[in-house]
């Protein structure tokens, strides 16, 4: 009996955690859809000369993305049943902080635009609508870093288009976000497919096919001195899990440098890179710290 | 070797064995049972899972899974939530704080038991 049941326990927990992350946080094809929506918005900005059209269509596209990604999450990412991700208190606070940051950012931009242009109330009341909707949308639907970025950007475009701002200077940021989202979405989708395959393969193996045997092995080996459970449980490397997060941080930094040094954009533009960095940090947290936290028993 | 010395050594050895095996008898039987351990292991890694997911991950039969989850729920280790998914009734399971503490305690006990014997280090 070379194959211990204990690594199997660890494996089952890893698979459960990964699978559950698609029920709440990871978007998969939902992110691809978001990227496509963003590309559509870019086309709209480039082709349409009427701001009102952009202001009307962008929220519609955003709504279709939000609904679409939730439908994809419900139907595409639950082939083995439903599992909800366990989130640490720290992660929930981070999400709250992110929402507050988004509201402050959009609020700041809205106020600065209203003051700069000395707009009358009847001209800027649509801003209020988007601002009031932002916390709810961000809290309820924009759960991962990339979703948050896309959502916030779409809200920003809607918000500024509603008061007749020129949107063309946003095209570069929008394109970057769109491609980032599509790539990340495809990666997550492929990862989910291999995850499901892994679960099904494990089911074929004796360890999952006969829990009695598998966990019976555990009981029999209680007195064995050669088991490596404590070692495996405590020090399993997380480098592979952290890799996408680290890559995302790299992209975020590249994005920031391009934005600040090459494009030399102002207020609106340099705030986004800061958020990208924050959100990349969030992704890295989820991918590396949370599994380690869960391995320690998930104690809060 | 005198008889008294041998009996003393034998008694010490018995005490050692008793000392080493005692924690095994103190394990939480409710969790230690293989099918229930499989359920708790899955629930510990997620906030809430449904019946179908548990079936996939534990590979128990429907009847066995129902019976074992009932036992865990009776002990207050898991919480059962009945709801409707569209028109289809569904059941969700989550580990309670009592269950989490019990599993953490069980795992600590197991890890202590699995520590290499000093002579074999």
Boltz contact constraints between the chains, C-beta under 6 A:
constraints:
  - contact:
      token1: [A, 9]
      token2: [B, 41]
      max_distance: 6.0
  - contact:
      token1: [A, 12]
      token2: [B, 41]
      max_distance: 6.0
  - contact:
      token1: [A, 13]
      token2: [B, 45]
      max_distance: 6.0
  - contact:
      token1: [A, 16]
      token2: [B, 42]
      max_distance: 6.0
  - contact:
      token1: [A, 16]
      token2: [B, 45]
      max_distance: 6.0
  - contact:
      token1: [A, 16]
      token2: [B, 46]
      max_distance: 6.0
  - contact:
      token1: [A, 17]
      token2: [B, 45]
      max_distance: 6.0
  - contact:
      token1: [A, 20]
      token2: [B, 46]
      max_distance: 6.0
  - contact:
      token1: [A, 80]
      token2: [B, 53]
      max_distance: 6.0
  - contact:
      token1: [A, 80]
      token2: [B, 56]
      max_distance: 6.0
  - contact:
      token1: [A, 81]
      token2: [B, 50]
      max_distance: 6.0
  - contact:
      token1: [A, 81]
      token2: [B, 52]
      max_distance: 6.0
  - contact:
      token1: [A, 81]
      token2: [B, 53]
      max_distance: 6.0
  - contact:
      token1: [A, 82]
      token2: [B, 50]
      max_distance: 6.0
  - contact:
      token1: [A, 83]
      token2: [B, 46]
      max_distance: 6.0
  - contact:
      token1: [A, 83]
      token2: [B, 49]
      max_distance: 6.0
  - contact:
      token1: [A, 83]
      token2: [B, 53]
      max_distance: 6.0
  - contact:
      token1: [A, 84]
      token2: [B, 47]
      max_distance: 6.0
  - contact:
      token1: [A, 84]
      token2: [B, 48]
      max_distance: 6.0
  - contact:
      token1: [A, 86]
      token2: [B, 46]
      max_distance: 6.0
  - contact:
      token1: [A, 86]
      token2: [B, 47]
      max_distance: 6.0
  - contact:
      token1: [A, 203]
      token2: [B, 59]
      max_distance: 6.0
  - contact:
      token1: [A, 208]
      token2: [B, 59]
      max_distance: 6.0
  - contact:
      token1: [A, 209]
      token2: [B, 59]
      max_distance: 6.0
  - contact:
      token1: [A, 211]
      token2: [B, 34]
      max_distance: 6.0
  - contact:
      token1: [A, 211]
      token2: [B, 35]
      max_distance: 6.0
  - contact:
      token1: [A, 211]
      token2: [B, 38]
      max_distance: 6.0
  - contact:
      token1: [A, 211]
      token2: [B, 58]
      max_distance: 6.0
  - contact:
      token1: [A, 212]
      token2: [B, 34]
      max_distance: 6.0
  - contact:
      token1: [A, 215]
      token2: [B, 34]
      max_distance: 6.0
  - contact:
      token1: [A, 215]
      token2: [B, 37]
      max_distance: 6.0
  - contact:
      token1: [A, 216]
      token2: [B, 34]
      max_distance: 6.0
  - contact:
      token1: [A, 222]
      token2: [B, 24]
      max_distance: 6.0
  - contact:
      token1: [A, 222]
      token2: [B, 113]
      max_distance: 6.0
  - contact:
      token1: [A, 225]
      token2: [B, 116]
      max_distance: 6.0
  - contact:
      token1: [A, 225]
      token2: [B, 117]
      max_distance: 6.0
  - contact:
      token1: [A, 225]
      token2: [B, 120]
      max_distance: 6.0
  - contact:
      token1: [A, 227]
      token2: [B, 114]
      max_distance: 6.0
  - contact:
      token1: [A, 229]
      token2: [B, 114]
      max_distance: 6.0
  - contact:
      token1: [A, 230]
      token2: [B, 111]
      max_distance: 6.0
  - contact:
      token1: [A, 297]
      token2: [B, 104]
      max_distance: 6.0
